Amino acid sequence: MLTVDEINELEQLAKENRKNVVQMVYNAKSGHIGGSLSAADIMTVLFHKCMKVAPEGIGSKDYETRDRFVLSKGHVSPIYYSVLSQLGFIPKEELMSFRKLGTRLQGHPSLFCPGVEVCTGSLGQGLSIGCGMAIALKLDSNPANVFVLMGDGELQEGNVWEAFMQAPQRNLDNLIVIIDRNHLQIDGCTENIKSLEPLDAKIKAFNWDVIKINGHNIPEIYSAIEQAKSNSKPTAIIAETIKGKGVSFMENNAGWHGKAPGEEDYEKAMKEL
């Protein structure tokens, strides 16, 4: 259970992450802003409160037993980099190098960036990678967990469901998937393009535990992740979110999937945040 002070601190960290995301994408004049904003609360709680991280890197006492993270929807790298900067993996001033020539902060996560476990960006592959990591940890008797953050649009990819089938077969109770269910993808509403509902029933049918939450409610996010860590099956957390959360004119607007704000929109967004 989080204290009131912890909740307030996480809310402030999430707000800072949203500001960083808007600044990074504006400065780069490209990047994926809508999905980064929808995932901000999830990423903040996960990294600051629920995951075992090792910012000191290889050789530190926590490195081998660190939890692993896969950003399956790799295009929302701005929120990833922002959280990594808060934890000391990279300097905050480096955030403004996002998508610049020669930067470690590529448009999709790469191993150039400290804290990144795997290069991602081809949608639909992250859960398969997570399964492989979870199997390897089991073989090594390593107590670490694997967390995979997915977008709901990528659930329309076929190999996602092969991975959903594989995880219970291998008893991967160390695998936790969080689905950023903002109902929008680059072409519009997920349900109009290829319907996912009833999503919870479908995942349960693959023998997973499923938890549904409000993906912008800090205590709900924390409680769901902590519960998932103690489950005896792989767990999928379906987090209902709002694309563009925190900036009114970006909210629930598919047009802000991968669009950078101009100066006027940037000023408006920062004022709201």
Buried (B, 14 or more C-beta within 10 A) or exposed (E): EBEEEBBEBBBEBBBBBBBBBBBBBBBBEBBBBBBBBBBBBBBBBBBBBBBEBBBEEEEEEEEEEBBBBBBBBBBBBBBBBBBBBBBEBBEBEBBBBBBEEEBBBBBBBBEEBEBBBBBBBEBBBBBBBBBBBBBEBBEEEBEBBBBBBBBBBBBBBEEBBEBBEBBBEEBBBBBBBBBBBBBBBBEBEBEEBEEBEEBBEBBBEBEBBBBBBBBBBBBBBBBBBEBBBEBEBBBBBBBBBBBBBBBEEBBBBBBBBBBBBEEEBBEBBBEEB
